[in-house]
Amino acid sequence: MAEHAFAPYVRILGKGKKGSRSLTQQESFDAMSMILSGSVRAEQLGAFLMLLRVKEESPEELAGFVQAARLHAHAPEQLKVDLDWSTYAGKKRQLPWFLLAALVLSENNIRVLMHGSKGHTEGRLYIEDMLSLFGFGPALDWQQVAANLDSHGFAYISIDDMVPRLGDIIQLRPILGLRSPVHTLCRLINPLGAPCTVDGVFHPAYAPMHQKTSLLLGVQQGLTIRGDGGEAELKPDSDCEVRWIRQGELSDEQWMRILPKRLVKEEVLDPSMLIACWRGDVAHEYGEAAIISTLAALLVLLDKADHQASALILARELWQKRDRSRF
């Protein structure tokens, strides 16, 4: 039987300690193109993903994967946004307060595209399930994305609708027992080519990997947050690592907590607190501090402030001036 066309990519990764190597960016592009076009058998896909997981993907591999995924997203070139915000981890310890930070930006002339997935990890809250609290839902295609951006300055699309094959692979996590490189590449896809990008990580080693991959992909203004639960949300009661790309230059720093001590996490997460907090019906110390901290970092990314101190002042001002009757 003739060798399958995908077999060489598995062999490159799996020839042992001395014979294996990382894929080049072009090889990664070609391999992911085959995966997304349905040209790969299930056995090959599982082997490929887990070999990458054991080795740990390189920035060049991720960049090639992302380039292939962008082609399969079929995003319209004329559709523009200011900020690409990926959300793939889900939250389990705190509510996803970062959604409110994105909505504040959207009513201040910042067009925000958020994309993500849901359901791959039990016991987590996902942004897609929070949208109905605010009176809208996920866009099912790029036409709906455009309409939502024009109406709200904000749109969310699931990876299931953006690149369905990637959505299928993400759902393999409970079957394989491990995350795969797909979880990382989806965070970096930036399908509309936004000039500013933000993503979150949980494991420290992935932050510089995201940063270097984004640079290979031409990102000039990028922010990677080692945030709560792996989402792009700063923890206001502990110092947080943030990594920047600014005008194509890499840097990192610690953003200081804005609350004096750790707050006890709530035993039960009530999503209705998100809309109640937006409307000002309740005061939530942790939630509002998380919104302001995260918003401040985004304001620096968007060149609306120079550093944390000035950004926090502006973030508090924008939060206080939000349209409480909007939702």
JOBELUR-V689604 format. One record per residue. N is the residue number from 1. RES is the residue in one letter. SS is DSSP state (alpha for helix, beta for strand, coil for the rest). PHI is phi in whole degrees, 0 to 359 (NA if undefined). NEAR is the number of other C-alpha atoms within 12 Angstrom. Layout:
# JOBELUR-V689604
n: [N;N]
res: [RES;RES]
ss: [SS;SS]
phi: [PHI;PHI]
near: [NEAR;NEAR]
This chain:
# JOBELUR-V689604
n: [1;2;3;4;5;6;7;8;9;10;11;12;13;14;15;16;17;18;19;20;21;22;23;24;25;26;27;28;29;30;31;32;33;34;35;36;37;38;39;40;41;42;43;44;45;46;47;48;49;50;51;52;53;54;55;56;57;58;59;60;61;62;63;64;65;66;67;68;69;70;71;72;73;74;75;76;77;78;79;80;81;82;83;84;85;86;87;88;89;90;91;92;93;94;95;96;97;98;99;100;101;102;103;104;105;106;107;108;109;110;111;112;113;114;115;116;117;118;119;120;121;122;123;124;125;126;127;128;129;130;131;132;133;134;135;136;137;138;139;140;141;142;143;144;145;146;147;148;149;150;151;152;153;154;155;156;157;158;159;160;161;162;163;164;165;166;167;168;169;170;171;172;173;174;175;176;177;178;179;180;181;182;183;184;185;186;187;188;189;190;191;192;193;194;195;196;197;198;199;200;201;202;203;204;205;206;207;208;209;210;211;212;213;214;215;216;217;218;219;220;221;222;223;224;225;226;227;228;229;230;231;232;233;234;235;236;237;238;239;240;241;242;243;244;245;246;247;248;249;250;251;252;253;254;255;256;257;258;259;260;261;262;263;264;265;266;267;268;269;270;271;272;273;274;275;276;277;278;279;280;281;282;283;284;285;286;287;288;289;290;291;292;293;294;295;296;297;298;299;300;301;302;303;304;305;306;307;308;309;310;311;312;313;314;315;316;317;318;319;320;321;322;323;324;325;326;327]
res: [M;A;E;H;A;F;A;P;Y;V;R;I;L;G;K;G;K;K;G;S;R;S;L;T;Q;Q;E;S;F;D;A;M;S;M;I;L;S;G;S;V;R;A;E;Q;L;G;A;F;L;M;L;L;R;V;K;E;E;S;P;E;E;L;A;G;F;V;Q;A;A;R;L;H;A;H;A;P;E;Q;L;K;V;D;L;D;W;S;T;Y;A;G;K;K;R;Q;L;P;W;F;L;L;A;A;L;V;L;S;E;N;N;I;R;V;L;M;H;G;S;K;G;H;T;E;G;R;L;Y;I;E;D;M;L;S;L;F;G;F;G;P;A;L;D;W;Q;Q;V;A;A;N;L;D;S;H;G;F;A;Y;I;S;I;D;D;M;V;P;R;L;G;D;I;I;Q;L;R;P;I;L;G;L;R;S;P;V;H;T;L;C;R;L;I;N;P;L;G;A;P;C;T;V;D;G;V;F;H;P;A;Y;A;P;M;H;Q;K;T;S;L;L;L;G;V;Q;Q;G;L;T;I;R;G;D;G;G;E;A;E;L;K;P;D;S;D;C;E;V;R;W;I;R;Q;G;E;L;S;D;E;Q;W;M;R;I;L;P;K;R;L;V;K;E;E;V;L;D;P;S;M;L;I;A;C;W;R;G;D;V;A;H;E;Y;G;E;A;A;I;I;S;T;L;A;A;L;L;V;L;L;D;K;A;D;H;Q;A;S;A;L;I;L;A;R;E;L;W;Q;K;R;D;R;S;R;F]
ss: [coil;coil;coil;coil;coil;coil;alpha;alpha;alpha;alpha;alpha;alpha;alpha;alpha;coil;alpha;alpha;alpha;alpha;coil;coil;coil;coil;coil;alpha;alpha;alpha;alpha;alpha;alpha;alpha;alpha;alpha;alpha;alpha;alpha;coil;coil;coil;coil;coil;alpha;alpha;alpha;alpha;alpha;alpha;alpha;alpha;alpha;alpha;alpha;alpha;alpha;alpha;coil;coil;coil;alpha;alpha;alpha;alpha;alpha;alpha;alpha;alpha;alpha;alpha;alpha;alpha;alpha;alpha;alpha;coil;coil;coil;coil;coil;coil;coil;coil;coil;beta;beta;beta;beta;beta;coil;coil;coil;beta;coil;coil;coil;coil;coil;coil;alpha;alpha;alpha;alpha;alpha;alpha;alpha;alpha;alpha;coil;coil;coil;coil;coil;beta;beta;beta;beta;beta;coil;coil;coil;coil;coil;coil;coil;coil;beta;coil;alpha;alpha;alpha;alpha;alpha;alpha;alpha;alpha;coil;coil;coil;coil;beta;coil;coil;alpha;alpha;alpha;alpha;alpha;alpha;alpha;alpha;alpha;alpha;alpha;coil;beta;beta;beta;beta;beta;alpha;alpha;alpha;alpha;coil;alpha;alpha;alpha;alpha;alpha;alpha;alpha;coil;coil;alpha;alpha;alpha;alpha;coil;coil;coil;coil;alpha;alpha;alpha;alpha;alpha;alpha;alpha;coil;coil;coil;coil;coil;coil;coil;coil;beta;beta;beta;beta;beta;beta;coil;coil;alpha;alpha;alpha;alpha;alpha;alpha;alpha;alpha;alpha;alpha;alpha;alpha;alpha;coil;coil;coil;coil;beta;beta;beta;beta;beta;beta;coil;alpha;alpha;alpha;coil;coil;coil;coil;coil;coil;coil;coil;coil;beta;beta;beta;beta;beta;beta;beta;coil;coil;beta;beta;beta;beta;beta;beta;beta;coil;coil;coil;coil;coil;coil;coil;coil;coil;coil;coil;coil;coil;coil;coil;coil;alpha;alpha;alpha;alpha;alpha;alpha;alpha;alpha;coil;coil;coil;coil;coil;alpha;alpha;alpha;alpha;alpha;alpha;alpha;alpha;alpha;alpha;alpha;alpha;alpha;alpha;alpha;alpha;alpha;coil;coil;coil;coil;coil;coil;alpha;alpha;alpha;alpha;alpha;alpha;alpha;alpha;alpha;alpha;alpha;alpha;alpha;coil;coil;coil;coil;coil;coil;coil]
phi: [NA;292;293;293;297;272;305;301;287;293;295;304;278;245;277;98;298;266;264;273;204;284;285;286;298;292;298;295;300;296;295;292;298;294;299;286;270;79;264;240;285;301;297;293;298;299;297;298;295;283;297;296;296;292;288;78;294;267;303;295;296;299;299;296;299;298;299;292;297;299;297;280;284;53;286;291;296;281;276;238;225;269;221;259;232;264;216;238;275;83;244;230;261;223;293;281;294;298;301;290;297;296;291;297;300;293;264;238;66;250;277;245;254;248;222;186;216;212;84;281;229;294;83;245;262;242;304;305;276;268;298;297;300;255;86;217;233;290;287;263;202;290;296;290;302;299;295;294;297;291;277;241;74;215;213;235;226;281;299;297;261;280;220;307;297;294;300;299;291;302;287;281;306;291;277;280;85;217;290;235;302;298;298;280;296;297;297;256;291;40;296;261;63;300;290;234;228;222;212;238;223;253;280;304;294;278;298;295;296;299;299;291;294;300;296;299;274;91;293;260;229;225;222;243;250;275;255;297;67;90;264;278;221;289;273;285;253;207;294;234;277;235;237;246;242;232;49;79;252;271;204;212;200;260;267;284;299;250;255;290;211;295;263;290;287;288;291;234;270;249;302;296;296;297;288;295;292;300;285;81;285;225;254;231;301;295;301;293;292;294;299;294;298;293;301;299;298;292;294;292;303;274;62;264;208;265;203;301;298;290;294;295;298;292;297;297;296;294;295;293;271;303;279;294;267;295;239]
near: [3;6;10;16;17;29;23;22;35;33;23;26;35;26;17;15;13;10;11;18;24;33;33;22;25;21;27;37;28;29;37;40;28;26;34;30;20;20;20;26;19;16;17;26;32;27;24;35;37;27;30;32;26;20;23;26;36;33;31;29;41;44;42;35;43;43;36;35;39;32;25;28;34;21;28;20;16;14;24;28;33;34;40;42;48;48;47;45;42;39;36;24;27;36;39;45;48;49;47;44;42;45;40;39;38;33;26;27;21;32;37;46;47;49;45;47;38;31;26;30;25;15;16;28;33;37;40;35;28;30;28;18;24;29;14;25;23;37;28;23;26;31;21;25;36;30;22;29;32;22;18;30;28;42;43;44;45;39;42;29;27;37;37;27;29;41;30;28;33;37;27;26;27;16;16;19;16;23;29;33;40;45;43;43;46;44;47;53;47;43;43;34;33;33;33;39;47;52;52;46;38;30;22;20;18;30;39;31;32;47;45;33;36;45;31;28;35;27;32;27;35;51;52;54;46;38;43;36;30;36;42;47;52;48;46;36;27;25;24;33;35;40;40;38;36;27;19;22;20;27;22;21;21;22;31;25;26;30;21;15;15;16;21;12;18;17;10;16;20;22;29;22;29;36;31;23;33;34;24;21;14;15;16;25;24;35;41;37;34;42;40;41;46;52;44;41;51;47;37;33;35;35;23;24;20;19;24;29;21;20;27;32;24;29;36;26;17;28;35;20;19;25;19;21;14;21;23]
